[in-house]
Amino acid sequence: MTATTLPLSSPIEATSPPTRPDPTAQIERVFGHIHATRMQGLPFLNPALRVEAVGFHRRDGRWLGVLITPWFMNLMVLPDVPTSWHHVRYGDSLSYPFPSGVFEFISAREADLGDYQICSLFSPVFEFADQDGARATARAVLTALFDADTHAGAEGPGTPMPAAQAAAAPMPAAAPAPAEAAAVSKRDFLRGRWRGDGADPRDA
């Protein structure tokens, strides 16, 4: 497995025109189909959650956000400006430095979505009681990534959801309880608690 470090720290300049519209709806459609087909009946699904793409925005010629599914929560990067996309072999890794630390992503592809890169946050996702709590945590993670005061260091990657597993495999305000859980998850995420906590569903 190879590793490459690339910048992904600031919104892209307006002088670089986007070549792809907001991928939120496309991501939700593709992974919603995976949920309804390839993932049905598998024991590591959390029935309280649904597929949702959270907070996708452009940074350095790429789209960055968090993907929630009933089987994982991942940071996700997709290409926007082709010259800013660094392709690596599917299943190989590359790293992006953020103010909070350096995080490793795995290269993957879905036929109806194209290339993307993922960094595992939670897998499986049984710690979330509802969609509001998962969404609040996803938003807190995106905020924490760019918060140097909660620096994660470079302890190493989490347990990524590789391309093979991804292939085999709207928003009311959060209630006070999910919001409180999200604050804990933000702190734990950046201090490394999630690293290695998530069991790989392939072992189920």
Contacts in CASP RR format, 6 or more apart in sequence:
PFRMAT RR
TARGET T0000
AUTHOR 0000-0000-0000
METHOD contacts of the structure
MODEL  1
MTATTLPLSSPIEATSPPTRPDPTAQIERVFGHIHATRMQGLPFLNPALR
VEAVGFHRRDGRWLGVLITPWFMNLMVLPDVPTSWHHVRYGDSLSYPFPS
GVFEFISAREADLGDYQICSLFSPVFEFADQDGARATARAVLTALFDADT
HAGAEGPGTPMPAAQAAAAPMPAAAPAPAEAAAVSKRDFLRGRWRGDGAD
PRDA
1 91 0 8 1.000
1 92 0 8 1.000
1 93 0 8 1.000
2 88 0 8 1.000
2 89 0 8 1.000
2 92 0 8 1.000
2 93 0 8 1.000
2 94 0 8 1.000
3 92 0 8 1.000
3 93 0 8 1.000
3 94 0 8 1.000
3 95 0 8 1.000
3 104 0 8 1.000
4 86 0 8 1.000
4 88 0 8 1.000
4 93 0 8 1.000
4 94 0 8 1.000
4 95 0 8 1.000
5 94 0 8 1.000
5 95 0 8 1.000
5 96 0 8 1.000
5 97 0 8 1.000
5 102 0 8 1.000
6 86 0 8 1.000
6 94 0 8 1.000
6 95 0 8 1.000
6 96 0 8 1.000
7 60 0 8 1.000
7 96 0 8 1.000
7 97 0 8 1.000
8 59 0 8 1.000
8 60 0 8 1.000
8 62 0 8 1.000
8 64 0 8 1.000
8 77 0 8 1.000
8 96 0 8 1.000
8 97 0 8 1.000
8 98 0 8 1.000
9 59 0 8 1.000
9 60 0 8 1.000
9 97 0 8 1.000
9 98 0 8 1.000
9 99 0 8 1.000
9 146 0 8 1.000
10 59 0 8 1.000
10 60 0 8 1.000
11 57 0 8 1.000
11 58 0 8 1.000
11 59 0 8 1.000
12 58 0 8 1.000
12 59 0 8 1.000
12 60 0 8 1.000
12 61 0 8 1.000
12 62 0 8 1.000
12 80 0 8 1.000
12 81 0 8 1.000
12 84 0 8 1.000
16 61 0 8 1.000
16 81 0 8 1.000
16 84 0 8 1.000
17 81 0 8 1.000
18 58 0 8 1.000
18 61 0 8 1.000
18 80 0 8 1.000
18 81 0 8 1.000
19 80 0 8 1.000
19 81 0 8 1.000
19 82 0 8 1.000
20 63 0 8 1.000
20 78 0 8 1.000
20 79 0 8 1.000
20 80 0 8 1.000
22 56 0 8 1.000
22 63 0 8 1.000
23 53 0 8 1.000
23 56 0 8 1.000
23 63 0 8 1.000
23 78 0 8 1.000
23 113 0 8 1.000
24 53 0 8 1.000
24 55 0 8 1.000
24 56 0 8 1.000
26 112 0 8 1.000
26 113 0 8 1.000
27 53 0 8 1.000
27 56 0 8 1.000
27 67 0 8 1.000
27 76 0 8 1.000
27 78 0 8 1.000
27 113 0 8 1.000
28 51 0 8 1.000
28 52 0 8 1.000
28 53 0 8 1.000
29 112 0 8 1.000
30 110 0 8 1.000
30 112 0 8 1.000
30 113 0 8 1.000
31 51 0 8 1.000
31 67 0 8 1.000
31 69 0 8 1.000
32 51 0 8 1.000
32 69 0 8 1.000
33 112 0 8 1.000
34 69 0 8 1.000
34 110 0 8 1.000
34 166 0 8 1.000
34 169 0 8 1.000
35 45 0 8 1.000
35 50 0 8 1.000
35 51 0 8 1.000
35 69 0 8 1.000
35 70 0 8 1.000
38 167 0 8 1.000
38 168 0 8 1.000
38 169 0 8 1.000
39 45 0 8 1.000
39 70 0 8 1.000
39 71 0 8 1.000
39 169 0 8 1.000
42 71 0 8 1.000
42 169 0 8 1.000
42 201 0 8 1.000
42 204 0 8 1.000
43 204 0 8 1.000
44 71 0 8 1.000
44 124 0 8 1.000
44 199 0 8 1.000
44 201 0 8 1.000
44 204 0 8 1.000
45 70 0 8 1.000
45 71 0 8 1.000
45 124 0 8 1.000
46 70 0 8 1.000
46 71 0 8 1.000
46 124 0 8 1.000
46 125 0 8 1.000
46 126 0 8 1.000
46 128 0 8 1.000
47 70 0 8 1.000
48 70 0 8 1.000
48 128 0 8 1.000
48 129 0 8 1.000
48 130 0 8 1.000
48 131 0 8 1.000
49 68 0 8 1.000
49 69 0 8 1.000
49 70 0 8 1.000
49 125 0 8 1.000
49 128 0 8 1.000
49 130 0 8 1.000
49 131 0 8 1.000
49 134 0 8 1.000
50 68 0 8 1.000
50 70 0 8 1.000
50 131 0 8 1.000
51 67 0 8 1.000
51 68 0 8 1.000
51 69 0 8 1.000
51 70 0 8 1.000
52 67 0 8 1.000
52 68 0 8 1.000
52 131 0 8 1.000
52 134 0 8 1.000
52 135 0 8 1.000
52 170 0 8 1.000
53 65 0 8 1.000
53 66 0 8 1.000
53 67 0 8 1.000
53 68 0 8 1.000
53 76 0 8 1.000
54 65 0 8 1.000
54 66 0 8 1.000
54 67 0 8 1.000
54 68 0 8 1.000
54 135 0 8 1.000
54 138 0 8 1.000
54 139 0 8 1.000
54 142 0 8 1.000
55 65 0 8 1.000
55 66 0 8 1.000
55 138 0 8 1.000
55 139 0 8 1.000
55 142 0 8 1.000
56 63 0 8 1.000
56 64 0 8 1.000
56 65 0 8 1.000
56 76 0 8 1.000
57 63 0 8 1.000
57 64 0 8 1.000
57 65 0 8 1.000
58 64 0 8 1.000
58 80 0 8 1.000
60 84 0 8 1.000
61 79 0 8 1.000
61 80 0 8 1.000
61 81 0 8 1.000
61 84 0 8 1.000
61 85 0 8 1.000
62 77 0 8 1.000
62 78 0 8 1.000
62 79 0 8 1.000
62 80 0 8 1.000
62 81 0 8 1.000
62 84 0 8 1.000
62 85 0 8 1.000
63 77 0 8 1.000
63 78 0 8 1.000
63 79 0 8 1.000
63 80 0 8 1.000
64 75 0 8 1.000
64 76 0 8 1.000
64 77 0 8 1.000
64 142 0 8 1.000
65 75 0 8 1.000
65 76 0 8 1.000
65 77 0 8 1.000
65 138 0 8 1.000
65 142 0 8 1.000
66 73 0 8 1.000
66 74 0 8 1.000
66 75 0 8 1.000
66 76 0 8 1.000
66 121 0 8 1.000
66 138 0 8 1.000
66 139 0 8 1.000
66 141 0 8 1.000
66 142 0 8 1.000
67 73 0 8 1.000
67 74 0 8 1.000
67 76 0 8 1.000
67 118 0 8 1.000
68 125 0 8 1.000
68 131 0 8 1.000
68 134 0 8 1.000
68 135 0 8 1.000
68 138 0 8 1.000
69 125 0 8 1.000
70 125 0 8 1.000
71 123 0 8 1.000
71 124 0 8 1.000
71 125 0 8 1.000
71 169 0 8 1.000
71 201 0 8 1.000
72 120 0 8 1.000
72 121 0 8 1.000
72 122 0 8 1.000
72 123 0 8 1.000
72 124 0 8 1.000
72 125 0 8 1.000
72 161 0 8 1.000
72 201 0 8 1.000
73 120 0 8 1.000
73 121 0 8 1.000
73 122 0 8 1.000
73 123 0 8 1.000
73 125 0 8 1.000
73 128 0 8 1.000
73 134 0 8 1.000
73 137 0 8 1.000
73 138 0 8 1.000
74 118 0 8 1.000
74 119 0 8 1.000
74 120 0 8 1.000
74 121 0 8 1.000
74 123 0 8 1.000
74 161 0 8 1.000
75 103 0 8 1.000
75 105 0 8 1.000
75 118 0 8 1.000
75 119 0 8 1.000
75 121 0 8 1.000
75 141 0 8 1.000
75 145 0 8 1.000
76 116 0 8 1.000
76 117 0 8 1.000
76 118 0 8 1.000
76 119 0 8 1.000
77 96 0 8 1.000
77 105 0 8 1.000
77 116 0 8 1.000
77 117 0 8 1.000
77 118 0 8 1.000
78 113 0 8 1.000
78 114 0 8 1.000
78 115 0 8 1.000
78 116 0 8 1.000
78 117 0 8 1.000
79 85 0 8 1.000
79 115 0 8 1.000
85 115 0 8 1.000
86 94 0 8 1.000
87 107 0 8 1.000
87 115 0 8 1.000
88 94 0 8 1.000
88 107 0 8 1.000
89 107 0 8 1.000
90 107 0 8 1.000
90 108 0 8 1.000
90 109 0 8 1.000
90 163 0 8 1.000
91 106 0 8 1.000
91 107 0 8 1.000
91 108 0 8 1.000
91 162 0 8 1.000
91 163 0 8 1.000
91 164 0 8 1.000
92 106 0 8 1.000
92 107 0 8 1.000
93 104 0 8 1.000
93 105 0 8 1.000
93 106 0 8 1.000
93 107 0 8 1.000
93 157 0 8 1.000
93 160 0 8 1.000
94 104 0 8 1.000
94 105 0 8 1.000
94 107 0 8 1.000
94 117 0 8 1.000
95 102 0 8 1.000
95 103 0 8 1.000
95 104 0 8 1.000
95 105 0 8 1.000
95 157 0 8 1.000
96 102 0 8 1.000
96 103 0 8 1.000
96 105 0 8 1.000
98 145 0 8 1.000
98 146 0 8 1.000
99 145 0 8 1.000
99 146 0 8 1.000
99 147 0 8 1.000
99 148 0 8 1.000
99 151 0 8 1.000
100 144 0 8 1.000
100 145 0 8 1.000
100 146 0 8 1.000
100 147 0 8 1.000
100 148 0 8 1.000
100 150 0 8 1.000
100 151 0 8 1.000
100 152 0 8 1.000
100 153 0 8 1.000
100 190 0 8 1.000
101 151 0 8 1.000
101 152 0 8 1.000
101 153 0 8 1.000
101 154 0 8 1.000
102 153 0 8 1.000
102 154 0 8 1.000
102 156 0 8 1.000
103 119 0 8 1.000
103 145 0 8 1.000
103 152 0 8 1.000
103 157 0 8 1.000
104 119 0 8 1.000
104 156 0 8 1.000
104 157 0 8 1.000
104 158 0 8 1.000
104 160 0 8 1.000
105 117 0 8 1.000
105 118 0 8 1.000
105 119 0 8 1.000
105 160 0 8 1.000
106 117 0 8 1.000
106 118 0 8 1.000
106 119 0 8 1.000
106 160 0 8 1.000
106 161 0 8 1.000
106 162 0 8 1.000
106 163 0 8 1.000
107 115 0 8 1.000
107 117 0 8 1.000
107 163 0 8 1.000
108 115 0 8 1.000
108 116 0 8 1.000
108 117 0 8 1.000
108 118 0 8 1.000
108 162 0 8 1.000
108 163 0 8 1.000
108 166 0 8 1.000
108 167 0 8 1.000
109 115 0 8 1.000
109 116 0 8 1.000
109 163 0 8 1.000
110 116 0 8 1.000
110 166 0 8 1.000
110 167 0 8 1.000
118 160 0 8 1.000
118 161 0 8 1.000
118 166 0 8 1.000
119 157 0 8 1.000
119 158 0 8 1.000
119 160 0 8 1.000
120 158 0 8 1.000
120 159 0 8 1.000
120 160 0 8 1.000
120 161 0 8 1.000
120 194 0 8 1.000
120 198 0 8 1.000
121 141 0 8 1.000
121 189 0 8 1.000
121 194 0 8 1.000
122 128 0 8 1.000
122 194 0 8 1.000
122 197 0 8 1.000
122 198 0 8 1.000
123 159 0 8 1.000
123 161 0 8 1.000
123 198 0 8 1.000
123 199 0 8 1.000
123 200 0 8 1.000
123 201 0 8 1.000
124 198 0 8 1.000
124 199 0 8 1.000
124 201 0 8 1.000
125 134 0 8 1.000
128 134 0 8 1.000
128 137 0 8 1.000
129 178 0 8 1.000
130 178 0 8 1.000
132 172 0 8 1.000
132 174 0 8 1.000
132 175 0 8 1.000
132 178 0 8 1.000
133 174 0 8 1.000
133 177 0 8 1.000
133 178 0 8 1.000
133 179 0 8 1.000
133 181 0 8 1.000
133 182 0 8 1.000
135 171 0 8 1.000
135 174 0 8 1.000
135 178 0 8 1.000
136 174 0 8 1.000
136 178 0 8 1.000
136 179 0 8 1.000
136 181 0 8 1.000
136 182 0 8 1.000
137 178 0 8 1.000
137 181 0 8 1.000
137 182 0 8 1.000
137 185 0 8 1.000
137 186 0 8 1.000
139 182 0 8 1.000
140 182 0 8 1.000
140 183 0 8 1.000
140 185 0 8 1.000
140 186 0 8 1.000
140 189 0 8 1.000
141 185 0 8 1.000
141 186 0 8 1.000
141 189 0 8 1.000
143 186 0 8 1.000
144 150 0 8 1.000
144 186 0 8 1.000
144 189 0 8 1.000
144 190 0 8 1.000
147 190 0 8 1.000
150 186 0 8 1.000
150 187 0 8 1.000
150 190 0 8 1.000
150 191 0 8 1.000
151 190 0 8 1.000
152 189 0 8 1.000
152 190 0 8 1.000
152 191 0 8 1.000
152 192 0 8 1.000
155 192 0 8 1.000
155 195 0 8 1.000
156 195 0 8 1.000
157 195 0 8 1.000
158 194 0 8 1.000
158 195 0 8 1.000
158 196 0 8 1.000
159 195 0 8 1.000
159 196 0 8 1.000
159 197 0 8 1.000
159 198 0 8 1.000
159 199 0 8 1.000
159 200 0 8 1.000
161 169 0 8 1.000
161 200 0 8 1.000
161 201 0 8 1.000
164 202 0 8 1.000
165 200 0 8 1.000
165 201 0 8 1.000
165 202 0 8 1.000
168 202 0 8 1.000
169 201 0 8 1.000
174 182 0 8 1.000
188 194 0 8 1.000
END
